[in-house]
């Protein structure tokens, strides 16, 4: 009888599989933080259970940080020594030398720990919010940074003293942003005669070098859907992991109509999106959106995105590449053939799903003052637009994606009904511009005709010396929230706003502009007459005048921009002014660990439910009487000197812009803006 030696890697996989099946563990989520570290987790009420599977026989660590650094981070350290499991709740002090201290309060519960020939496995549980505000980081619906550690040696015995943990700086590997509580459960889909896949991939796209960026557009003609089918999931198809660092996002758009331009483009390998502006005007409805850090998205059982060749035959895929630095070893161009894999079924679900964009139109009138810890911007989807577009029973929002650039710190999607503020549809108090994907809400949120939706973005501009403007480049800012919802309607696909011209001028102390001047010059008040608009924005004392500027911008008139899938404004909304609502009731958050006299268990339900947020600080609004003028300064404020500043991301920095469908149609819309 002969024997066969089982390879160590296969043996380890078998042992791990047996461990999770024998004890009946069920995991809703799993992610490989690197090739040696796998994290699994599930949430049950207010508890979260983790399992770490690390390829090491030394100690391992898992921690939580708000900014990705170890300072102030919450971490657990564990190892197995001669069959005995050691497990400790620790934390890094703000002035730490790199070694975590053992917590006085041990708030993690060890459930399982063992070693095999190659791996150390630890399973443990904690409260989403332990209420240990000194040493533990609460796990909320906000973006959190996972920090992970592993080392090839164990500490001696159950050592807890500082200096006994072997090489903590070497053990620390990286931090990874992630949604722990609202991540989509990517359960494998079984393929059968009714469920199939379709891969839409680029063809030999040359990734740019240096600081260059490339938005590559490839058109697909999908005429095989002779009857409606539902897309129920999409995921990225990455040709090579080595290309992943240079990919910002992939977006798939549905195009309206069947024009000769779309037909011609569908026969090409693709082209720069800058050379396809005319073709892109009809492609403004998002079908799928992936950004780096995402695993794709699975639709809920009650909805699917409709694929029907009689309704839409052409689909455009945009891939945003960042430049890479070549070296002496790599001299040939780096090519890419990545794309998206769509899962679709002939078994139709109850509802068609759609995507609605809410926020601030990318435009120079969106001004972020420099040197401020908290700058608030608001993009309104006004009542008149939802009243005309939403079906009478309303729409059900089941997932959102929040979009800011490098200065964004917080995002809320607020909901107003009859001048009363409801709990926010979604929020993130710790956004990461490099990690933005659709997050599933705990339960769908109903938005009725006549509701107002507000995308509220909070920025930290302390690193800037000059203003930032809303726009399209990595130097500019954005504030957009993409909402997946059902049932789908085509009356409204983007619902944005932008401060009116008189509001912006009033906010920076300008009464009147000179007519016909090029560059645009100020006519009054007399003390700044003759100055160009650009000079005023650059020389304005933002430190002294910021509060007044913020008040006027948030209180003043703005232009609603409500656009349909066919790239036309909703009738009756294209020539109106609107204002922030005068609220009679303002929403306030529930304390996370219990207000005085209340038990903590009554106040932590926001973590999975998706309705928590900080104090909104929303004042009662009043109307401005300043009339809109006929002055036109579109684009006058934009220049290299205004956009540049110290301490901001370079053109090639990793800043996700998944909501770029509003960008491509802006060229045509600028002509409409000029009539404002």
DAHUVEN-V353900 format. One record per residue. N is the residue number from 1. RES is the residue in one small letter. PSI is psi in degrees with one decimal (* if undefined). BURIAL is # if it has 9 or more other ideal C-beta (glycine too) atoms within 8 Angstrom, else .. Layout:
# DAHUVEN-V353900
n = (N & N)
res = (RES & RES)
psi = (PSI & PSI)
burial = (BURIAL & BURIAL)
This chain:
# DAHUVEN-V353900
n = (1 & 2 & 3 & 4 & 5 & 6 & 7 & 8 & 9 & 10 & 11 & 12 & 13 & 14 & 15 & 16 & 17 & 18 & 19 & 20 & 21 & 22 & 23 & 24 & 25 & 26 & 27 & 28 & 29 & 30 & 31 & 32 & 33 & 34 & 35 & 36 & 37 & 38 & 39 & 40 & 41 & 42 & 43 & 44 & 45 & 46 & 47 & 48 & 49 & 50 & 51 & 52 & 53 & 54 & 55 & 56 & 57 & 58 & 59 & 60 & 61 & 62 & 63 & 64 & 65 & 66 & 67 & 68 & 69 & 70 & 71 & 72 & 73 & 74 & 75 & 76 & 77 & 78 & 79 & 80 & 81 & 82 & 83 & 84 & 85 & 86 & 87 & 88 & 89 & 90 & 91 & 92 & 93 & 94 & 95 & 96 & 97 & 98 & 99 & 100 & 101 & 102 & 103 & 104 & 105 & 106 & 107 & 108 & 109 & 110 & 111 & 112 & 113 & 114 & 115 & 116 & 117 & 118 & 119 & 120 & 121 & 122 & 123 & 124 & 125 & 126 & 127 & 128 & 129 & 130 & 131 & 132 & 133 & 134 & 135 & 136 & 137 & 138 & 139 & 140 & 141 & 142 & 143 & 144 & 145 & 146 & 147 & 148 & 149 & 150 & 151 & 152 & 153 & 154 & 155 & 156 & 157 & 158 & 159 & 160 & 161 & 162 & 163 & 164 & 165 & 166 & 167 & 168 & 169 & 170 & 171 & 172 & 173 & 174 & 175 & 176 & 177 & 178 & 179 & 180 & 181 & 182 & 183 & 184 & 185 & 186 & 187 & 188 & 189 & 190 & 191 & 192 & 193 & 194 & 195 & 196 & 197 & 198 & 199 & 200 & 201 & 202 & 203 & 204 & 205 & 206 & 207 & 208 & 209 & 210 & 211 & 212 & 213 & 214 & 215 & 216 & 217 & 218 & 219 & 220 & 221 & 222 & 223 & 224 & 225 & 226 & 227 & 228 & 229 & 230 & 231 & 232 & 233 & 234 & 235 & 236 & 237 & 238 & 239 & 240 & 241 & 242 & 243 & 244 & 245 & 246 & 247 & 248 & 249 & 250 & 251 & 252 & 253 & 254 & 255 & 256 & 257 & 258 & 259 & 260 & 261 & 262 & 263 & 264 & 265 & 266 & 267 & 268 & 269 & 270 & 271 & 272 & 273 & 274 & 275 & 276 & 277 & 278 & 279 & 280 & 281 & 282 & 283 & 284 & 285 & 286 & 287 & 288 & 289 & 290 & 291 & 292 & 293 & 294 & 295 & 296 & 297 & 298 & 299 & 300 & 301 & 302 & 303 & 304 & 305 & 306 & 307 & 308 & 309 & 310 & 311 & 312 & 313 & 314 & 315 & 316 & 317 & 318 & 319 & 320 & 321 & 322 & 323 & 324 & 325 & 326 & 327 & 328 & 329 & 330 & 331 & 332 & 333 & 334 & 335 & 336 & 337 & 338 & 339 & 340 & 341 & 342 & 343 & 344 & 345 & 346 & 347 & 348 & 349 & 350 & 351 & 352 & 353 & 354 & 355 & 356 & 357 & 358 & 359 & 360 & 361 & 362 & 363 & 364 & 365 & 366 & 367 & 368 & 369 & 370 & 371 & 372 & 373 & 374 & 375 & 376 & 377 & 378 & 379 & 380 & 381 & 382 & 383 & 384 & 385 & 386 & 387 & 388 & 389 & 390 & 391 & 392 & 393 & 394 & 395 & 396 & 397 & 398 & 399 & 400 & 401 & 402 & 403 & 404 & 405 & 406 & 407 & 408 & 409 & 410 & 411 & 412 & 413 & 414 & 415 & 416 & 417 & 418 & 419 & 420 & 421 & 422 & 423 & 424 & 425 & 426 & 427 & 428 & 429 & 430 & 431 & 432 & 433 & 434 & 435 & 436 & 437 & 438 & 439 & 440 & 441 & 442 & 443 & 444 & 445 & 446 & 447 & 448 & 449 & 450 & 451 & 452 & 453 & 454 & 455 & 456 & 457 & 458 & 459 & 460 & 461 & 462 & 463 & 464 & 465 & 466 & 467 & 468 & 469 & 470 & 471 & 472 & 473 & 474 & 475 & 476 & 477 & 478 & 479 & 480 & 481 & 482 & 483 & 484 & 485 & 486 & 487 & 488 & 489 & 490 & 491 & 492 & 493 & 494 & 495 & 496 & 497 & 498 & 499 & 500 & 501 & 502 & 503 & 504 & 505 & 506 & 507 & 508 & 509 & 510 & 511 & 512 & 513 & 514 & 515 & 516 & 517 & 518 & 519 & 520 & 521 & 522 & 523 & 524 & 525 & 526 & 527 & 528 & 529 & 530 & 531 & 532 & 533 & 534 & 535 & 536 & 537 & 538 & 539 & 540 & 541 & 542 & 543 & 544 & 545 & 546 & 547 & 548 & 549 & 550 & 551 & 552 & 553 & 554 & 555 & 556 & 557 & 558 & 559 & 560 & 561 & 562 & 563 & 564 & 565 & 566 & 567 & 568 & 569 & 570 & 571 & 572 & 573 & 574 & 575 & 576 & 577 & 578 & 579 & 580 & 581 & 582 & 583 & 584 & 585 & 586 & 587 & 588 & 589 & 590 & 591 & 592 & 593 & 594 & 595 & 596 & 597 & 598 & 599 & 600 & 601 & 602 & 603 & 604 & 605 & 606 & 607 & 608 & 609 & 610 & 611 & 612 & 613 & 614 & 615 & 616 & 617 & 618 & 619 & 620 & 621 & 622 & 623 & 624 & 625 & 626 & 627 & 628 & 629 & 630 & 631 & 632 & 633 & 634 & 635 & 636 & 637 & 638 & 639 & 640 & 641 & 642 & 643 & 644 & 645 & 646 & 647 & 648 & 649 & 650 & 651 & 652 & 653 & 654 & 655 & 656 & 657 & 658 & 659 & 660 & 661 & 662 & 663 & 664 & 665 & 666 & 667 & 668 & 669 & 670 & 671 & 672 & 673 & 674 & 675 & 676)
res = (x & x & x & x & x & x & x & x & x & x & x & x & x & x & x & x & x & x & x & x & x & x & x & x & x & x & x & x & x & x & x & x & x & x & x & x & x & x & x & x & x & x & x & x & x & x & x & x & x & x & x & x & x & x & x & x & x & x & x & x & x & x & x & x & x & x & x & x & x & x & x & x & x & x & x & x & x & x & x & x & x & x & x & x & x & x & x & x & x & x & x & x & x & x & x & x & x & x & x & x & x & x & x & x & x & x & x & x & x & x & x & x & x & x & x & x & x & x & x & x & x & x & x & x & x & x & x & x & x & x & x & x & x & x & x & x & x & x & x & x & x & x & x & x & x & x & x & x & x & x & x & x & x & x & x & x & x & x & x & x & x & x & x & x & x & x & x & x & x & x & x & x & x & x & x & x & x & x & x & x & x & x & x & x & x & x & x & x & x & x & x & x & x & x & x & x & x & x & x & x & x & x & x & x & x & x & x & x & x & x & x & x & x & x & x & x & x & x & x & x & x & x & x & x & x & x & x & x & x & x & x & x & x & x & x & x & x & x & x & x & x & x & x & x & x & x & x & x & x & x & x & x & x & x & x & x & x & x & x & x & x & x & x & x & x & x & x & x & x & x & x & x & x & x & x & x & x & x & x & x & x & x & x & x & x & x & x & x & x & x & x & x & x & x & x & x & x & x & x & x & x & x & x & x & x & x & x & x & x & x & x & x & x & x & x & x & x & x & x & x & x & x & x & x & x & x & x & x & x & x & x & x & x & x & x & x & x & x & x & x & x & x & x & x & x & x & x & x & x & x & x & x & x & x & x & x & x & x & x & x & x & x & x & x & x & x & x & x & x & x & x & x & x & x & x & x & x & x & x & x & x & x & x & x & x & x & x & x & x & x & x & x & x & x & x & x & x & x & x & x & x & x & x & x & x & x & x & x & x & x & x & x & x & x & x & x & x & x & x & x & x & x & x & x & x & x & x & x & x & x & x & x & x & x & x & x & x & x & x & x & x & x & x & x & x & x & x & x & x & x & x & x & x & x & x & x & x & x & x & x & x & x & x & x & x & x & x & x & x & x & x & x & x & x & x & x & x & x & x & x & x & x & x & x & x & x & x & x & x & x & x & x & x & x & x & x & x & x & x & x & x & x & x & x & x & x & x & x & x & x & x & x & x & x & x & x & x & x & x & x & x & x & x & x & x & x & x & x & x & x & x & x & x & x & x & x & x & x & x & x & x & x & x & x & x & x & x & x & x & x & x & x & x & x & x & x & x & x & x & x & x & x & x & x & x & x & x & x & x & x & x & x & x & x & x & x & x & x & x & x & x & x & x & x & x & x & x & x & x & x & x & x & x & x & x & x & x & x & x & x & x & x & x & x & x & x & x & x & x & x & x & x & x & x & x & x & x & x & x & x & x & x & x & x & x & x & x & x & x & x & x & x & x & x & x & x & x & x & x & x & x & x & x & x & x & x & x & x & x & x & x & x & x & x & x & x & x & x & x & x & x & x & x & x & x & x & x & x & x & x & x & x & x & x & x & x)
psi = (117.6 & 156.6 & 149.3 & 130.6 & 124.9 & 127.4 & 146.8 & -38.6 & -41.7 & -40.4 & -42.4 & -41.7 & -40.1 & -44.2 & -39.9 & -39.8 & -44.2 & -40.3 & -37.2 & -20.9 & -35.3 & -42.6 & 5.2 & 19.3 & 140.0 & 129.8 & 125.5 & -27.2 & 150.6 & 143.0 & 140.0 & 108.6 & -31.8 & -173.3 & -11.0 & 2.8 & 114.7 & 133.0 & 130.6 & 146.6 & 156.7 & 152.5 & 133.2 & 108.7 & -115.9 & 12.6 & 147.4 & 132.4 & 132.2 & 154.5 & 128.0 & 127.9 & 102.4 & 135.2 & 79.6 & 154.1 & 12.2 & -152.6 & 156.9 & 157.8 & 147.8 & 130.6 & 172.9 & 133.2 & 148.6 & -24.8 & 2.2 & -10.3 & 164.6 & -18.7 & 119.0 & 4.2 & 152.9 & 132.4 & 146.8 & 141.6 & 135.0 & 155.1 & 165.0 & 124.5 & 109.8 & 42.4 & -8.6 & 131.4 & 129.0 & 133.8 & 127.1 & 134.0 & 119.1 & 177.3 & 152.9 & 128.5 & 156.6 & -32.3 & 32.3 & 150.8 & 9.6 & -0.6 & 130.0 & 144.5 & 147.3 & 132.2 & 142.6 & -33.3 & 115.4 & 101.7 & 5.1 & 142.7 & 119.0 & 129.8 & -30.9 & 143.0 & 134.2 & 166.6 & 149.4 & -156.6 & -24.0 & -24.3 & 154.4 & 131.2 & 127.9 & 133.2 & 133.0 & 164.8 & 150.7 & 164.9 & 148.0 & -43.1 & 110.0 & -10.9 & 13.2 & 83.4 & -15.1 & -36.6 & -21.6 & 145.0 & 123.7 & 144.2 & 113.4 & -169.9 & -5.4 & 160.6 & 132.3 & 152.6 & 118.8 & 125.9 & 137.2 & 148.6 & 147.3 & 149.1 & 156.9 & 0.4 & 152.8 & 150.7 & 160.5 & 125.6 & -135.2 & 38.1 & 136.8 & -13.1 & 149.4 & 133.5 & -5.6 & -9.1 & 117.0 & 122.3 & 62.2 & -33.4 & -36.5 & -34.2 & -32.6 & 123.8 & -52.2 & 173.0 & 142.1 & 122.2 & 144.4 & 153.9 & 111.1 & -37.2 & -20.4 & 23.4 & 141.6 & 132.8 & 106.6 & 69.9 & 132.8 & 139.7 & 127.2 & 125.9 & 135.9 & -165.4 & -19.8 & -17.7 & 121.6 & 175.1 & 154.4 & 125.5 & 126.8 & 110.6 & 150.4 & 165.5 & 104.3 & 56.3 & 128.9 & 116.0 & 132.8 & 164.3 & 159.3 & -135.8 & 5.2 & 150.1 & 153.1 & 123.5 & 111.1 & 127.9 & 127.4 & 129.7 & 139.2 & 135.8 & 110.9 & 90.4 & 13.9 & -10.1 & 78.6 & -17.7 & 158.3 & 135.9 & 164.1 & 126.6 & 128.3 & -7.0 & 151.2 & 155.3 & 158.0 & 149.7 & 100.4 & 117.6 & -42.4 & 132.4 & -23.5 & -19.9 & -16.8 & -41.3 & -16.2 & 8.4 & 122.7 & -47.2 & 163.7 & 127.4 & 135.7 & 125.5 & 146.9 & 133.6 & 142.2 & 137.4 & -174.7 & 90.1 & 160.1 & -34.7 & -41.8 & -39.7 & -44.2 & -44.4 & -30.1 & -17.2 & -2.6 & 165.7 & -15.8 & 173.4 & 165.1 & 137.0 & -25.4 & -21.2 & 12.7 & 30.5 & -41.3 & -42.2 & -31.8 & -12.5 & -29.8 & 1.8 & 80.3 & 12.9 & 119.2 & 133.7 & -44.1 & 145.9 & 120.1 & 138.5 & 158.7 & 131.6 & -14.8 & 152.9 & 5.5 & -162.2 & 139.8 & 127.0 & 151.1 & 161.8 & -22.7 & -2.6 & 151.9 & 154.8 & 126.5 & 131.4 & 114.7 & 113.0 & -23.5 & -21.9 & -37.8 & 121.9 & -26.1 & 140.0 & 134.0 & 129.3 & 122.9 & 127.9 & 126.1 & 114.7 & 144.2 & 154.7 & 153.2 & 156.9 & 117.2 & 163.3 & -178.5 & -28.3 & -41.2 & 98.0 & -21.8 & 153.6 & 145.1 & 122.1 & 156.0 & 142.1 & 35.6 & 171.9 & -147.8 & 146.5 & 122.8 & 134.6 & 127.2 & 159.6 & 149.7 & -13.2 & 96.9 & 142.7 & 175.9 & -36.3 & 147.4 & 139.5 & 153.5 & 175.0 & 130.3 & 128.7 & 127.0 & 134.9 & -157.5 & 127.9 & 127.4 & 112.3 & 151.5 & -22.3 & -14.0 & 99.2 & 129.0 & 111.8 & 146.1 & 161.1 & 25.4 & 140.0 & -26.3 & 108.1 & 125.3 & 130.0 & 147.4 & 130.4 & 122.9 & 132.8 & 101.5 & 166.1 & -40.4 & -32.9 & -46.1 & -32.1 & -40.4 & -27.6 & -40.2 & 143.1 & 159.9 & -40.8 & -8.2 & -179.2 & 158.4 & 108.8 & 122.7 & -7.7 & 152.7 & 155.4 & 125.7 & 135.6 & 117.8 & 175.3 & -151.2 & -23.7 & -7.8 & 133.9 & -33.3 & 147.5 & 136.1 & 142.0 & 101.2 & 155.7 & 125.5 & 133.4 & 120.7 & 45.2 & 12.4 & 134.3 & 123.8 & 168.8 & 144.9 & 143.7 & -40.5 & 160.9 & 158.1 & 116.0 & 6.7 & 52.0 & 154.1 & 114.1 & -18.2 & -0.1 & 93.2 & 113.5 & 168.3 & 132.2 & 133.6 & 130.9 & 153.1 & -39.4 & 150.0 & 144.9 & 126.9 & 128.0 & 121.7 & 159.3 & 133.3 & -9.2 & 151.0 & 133.4 & 135.4 & 120.8 & 112.2 & 120.8 & 135.7 & 130.4 & 153.8 & 109.0 & 20.8 & -22.8 & -8.2 & 147.1 & -16.8 & 168.5 & 156.8 & 148.1 & 151.7 & 140.3 & -154.5 & -18.5 & 171.9 & -15.3 & -17.4 & 172.4 & 165.3 & 160.6 & 95.2 & 145.4 & 119.3 & 130.0 & 124.1 & 134.8 & 170.8 & 155.2 & 152.2 & 140.8 & 150.6 & 3.2 & -26.3 & 115.1 & -32.9 & 127.9 & 91.2 & 177.2 & 166.6 & 137.6 & 140.1 & 160.3 & -47.9 & -34.7 & -46.0 & -44.5 & -44.4 & -36.5 & -24.8 & 21.2 & 27.4 & 127.9 & -40.1 & 145.1 & 151.0 & 135.5 & 133.5 & 5.3 & 141.6 & 108.6 & 165.8 & 127.6 & 159.5 & 134.4 & -36.2 & 155.6 & 165.1 & -33.5 & -18.7 & 10.8 & 137.9 & -18.9 & 143.8 & 158.0 & -41.8 & -44.0 & -37.8 & -44.2 & -34.6 & -32.0 & -4.9 & 138.8 & 87.1 & -29.5 & -43.6 & -38.2 & 5.0 & -47.8 & -41.4 & -42.5 & -48.2 & -41.0 & -46.6 & -42.0 & -41.5 & -23.4 & -24.7 & 179.1 & 148.8 & 163.2 & 120.3 & 140.5 & 92.5 & 113.1 & 144.1 & 176.4 & -21.4 & 17.4 & 37.9 & 145.6 & 149.4 & 128.1 & 137.1 & -6.8 & -4.3 & -7.6 & 39.2 & 154.7 & 150.9 & 165.2 & 162.1 & 146.2 & 145.9 & 94.2 & 141.7 & -18.1 & 128.9 & 133.5 & 140.2 & 144.1 & 159.2 & 136.0 & 141.2 & -27.2 & 25.0 & 124.7 & 167.4 & 127.7 & -4.2 & 138.2 & 150.1 & -31.1 & -18.4 & -3.1 & 7.0 & 4.9 & -9.6 & -20.5 & -39.6 & -22.2 & -23.1 & 26.7 & 18.8 & 155.4 & 163.8 & 177.4 & 130.5 & -26.8 & 37.4 & 118.1 & 170.5 & 133.9 & 148.1 & 167.3 & 146.1 & 143.1 & -2.1 & 123.9 & 155.7 & 136.4 & 175.9 & 7.7 & 145.1 & 119.6 & 25.1 & 120.5 & -6.3 & -27.1 & -7.0 & 123.2 & 166.3 & -38.5 & -36.1 & -40.9 & -24.6 & 148.6 & 164.2 & 148.5 & 16.9 & 170.1 & 145.7 & 165.9 & -31.3 & 9.4 & 159.0 & 95.4 & 115.1 & 134.5 & 65.7 & -26.3 & 41.6 & 3.2 & -25.8 & -20.1 & -45.3 & -27.9 & 2.7 & -29.1 & -46.2 & -38.9 & -25.4 & -36.3 & -36.9 & -38.7 & -37.3 & -15.5 & -5.1 & *)
burial = (. & . & . & . & . & . & . & . & . & . & # & # & . & # & # & # & . & . & # & # & . & . & . & . & # & . & # & . & # & . & # & . & # & . & . & . & # & # & # & # & # & # & # & . & . & # & # & # & # & # & # & # & # & # & # & # & . & # & # & # & # & # & # & # & # & . & . & . & . & # & # & # & # & # & # & # & # & # & # & # & . & . & . & . & # & # & # & # & # & # & # & # & . & . & . & # & . & . & # & # & # & . & # & . & # & . & # & # & . & # & . & # & # & # & . & # & . & # & # & # & # & # & # & # & # & # & # & # & # & # & # & # & . & . & # & # & # & # & # & # & # & # & # & # & # & # & # & # & # & # & # & . & . & # & # & . & . & . & . & . & . & . & . & . & # & # & . & # & . & . & # & # & # & . & # & # & # & # & # & # & # & # & # & # & . & # & . & . & # & . & . & . & . & . & # & . & . & . & # & # & # & # & . & . & # & . & # & # & . & . & . & # & # & # & # & # & # & # & # & # & # & # & . & . & # & . & . & # & # & # & # & # & # & # & # & # & # & # & . & . & . & . & # & # & . & # & # & # & # & # & # & # & # & # & # & # & . & . & . & . & . & # & # & . & # & # & . & # & . & # & # & # & # & . & . & # & # & . & # & # & # & # & # & # & # & # & # & # & # & # & # & # & # & # & . & # & # & # & # & . & . & . & # & # & # & # & # & # & # & . & . & # & . & # & # & # & # & # & # & # & # & # & # & # & . & . & . & . & . & . & . & . & . & # & . & # & # & # & # & # & # & # & # & # & # & . & . & . & # & . & # & # & # & # & # & # & # & # & # & # & # & # & # & # & # & # & # & # & # & # & # & # & . & . & # & # & # & # & # & # & # & # & . & # & # & # & # & # & # & # & . & . & . & # & # & # & # & # & # & # & # & # & # & # & # & # & # & # & # & # & # & # & # & # & # & # & # & . & . & # & # & . & . & # & # & # & # & # & # & # & # & # & # & # & # & # & # & # & # & # & # & . & . & # & # & . & # & # & # & . & # & # & # & # & # & # & # & # & # & # & # & . & # & # & . & # & # & # & # & # & # & . & . & # & # & # & # & # & # & # & # & # & # & # & # & # & # & # & # & # & . & # & # & # & # & # & # & # & # & # & # & # & # & # & # & # & # & # & # & # & . & # & # & # & . & . & . & . & . & # & # & # & # & . & . & . & . & # & # & . & # & # & # & # & . & # & # & # & . & # & . & # & . & . & # & # & . & . & # & # & . & # & # & # & # & # & # & # & # & # & # & # & # & # & # & . & # & . & # & # & . & . & # & . & . & . & . & # & # & . & . & . & # & . & . & . & # & . & # & . & . & # & # & # & . & . & . & # & . & # & . & . & # & # & # & # & # & # & # & # & . & # & # & . & . & # & . & . & . & . & # & . & . & # & . & # & . & # & # & . & # & . & # & . & . & # & # & # & . & . & . & # & # & . & # & . & . & # & # & . & # & # & # & . & # & # & # & # & # & # & # & # & # & # & # & # & . & # & # & # & . & # & # & . & . & .)
